[in-house]
Amino acid sequence: MKILLVRLSAIGDVLFATPLVAAVRRAYPTAEISWLVQPECAPLIEHHPDLDRVLIWPKGEWRTLWQTGRRRDLARAMLDLRRRLRACRFDLALDLQGLAKSGLLTWLSGAPERIGLGSREASGYLMTRTLPRAGDERRIGSEYRFLAEHLGLPTADFAMALYLTAADRAFAEIQITRHELAGGHVALCPFTTRPQKHWQESRWAELADRLAAELDLPAVLLGGPNDRPAADRIGHMTSGHLVDLVGATGLREAAALIERAALVIGVDTGLAHMGLALRRPSLLLFGATRPYLDPEQPDARILYRALDCSPCRRGPTCDGRFPCMRSIEVGDCLAAARDLLRRDAR
């Protein structure tokens, strides 16, 4: 049995889908399991022990070829990927993303059985079977659990997994030594690509100061290179109780720092979800989006104040006020942080 999973992005969504790998492996111990993913998310799964192969969809290269009018080169690139996919001779392909792009790539695989989860943007026409994106929406990764149950896969211990290397952990150790974090730290993950998921920058700065002053835990700010301007603004508002590593880590290196954190605090963003994948005490701040309300982990908590318009997802109607996120106060976070740290100490 040769099985292909197609979940191209984003960081959090790829993490939510990782329980399927172990479930497929338990159901088919001798299967050859592959995953097709975009380059920026590949580090999340490339060391998964139950995966035989990680295949890359070079989205950026294809976009550049399209934007520069190099249609013939794009056609060659598509044919090359089709050739490489079909050389694997997949029996089953699962489109976990349900978009036109993921549906097309699933179809290009040539798998005789192609199952689409929540297929939209006409991707369902490229599948041999489709399933709704169903399940208990309160539970983390519920749509993937639903798919596993429908396919008859085992769902005991259906939990996210993120595997790090010795080099990743060595990087974290160097940073912990350099910034004198041996007594513990809180990983702050404030950054996303959508403003409606953000918590106010001034509150992140106040939170960092109060974590240091009241809990004796320095804050480590994590994010990517594109988050540097926001990180600078937060840093300028603090009293110096902040270790800013935004843009200074790779994806798994950031994960290694999260793995060593006493607590992870973040919004609906991939780095924050890593805290759950790595079984760290975690506090998540949700508003316009709430991918789950039950993290299925006793030392994790969701702060979510539902309004009449919640969750608005990609269609906010509040003219940029985002009252759902503004309703979460710094004191709320400190109180939840204290409780989670007490639980972890038991």
Buried (B, 14 or more C-beta within 10 A) or exposed (E): EBBBBBBBBBBBBBBBBBBBBBBBBBBBEEBBBBBBBBBBBBBBBBBBEBBBEBBBBEBEBBEEBEEEEEEEBBEEBBEEBBEEBEEBEBBBBBBBBBBBBBBBBBBBBBBEEBBBBBBBEEBBEBBEEBBEBBBEEEBBBBBBBBBBBBBEBBBEEBBBBBBBBEEBBEBBBEBBEEBEBEEBBBBBBBBBEBEBBBBBBEBBBBBBBBBBEEBEBBBBBBBBEEBBEBBEEBBEBBEEBBBBBBEBBEBBBBBBBBBBBBBBBBBBBBBBBBBBBBBBBBBBBBBBBBBBBEBBBEBBBBBBBEEEEBBBEEEBEBEEEBEBBBBBEBEBBBEBBEBBBEEEEE
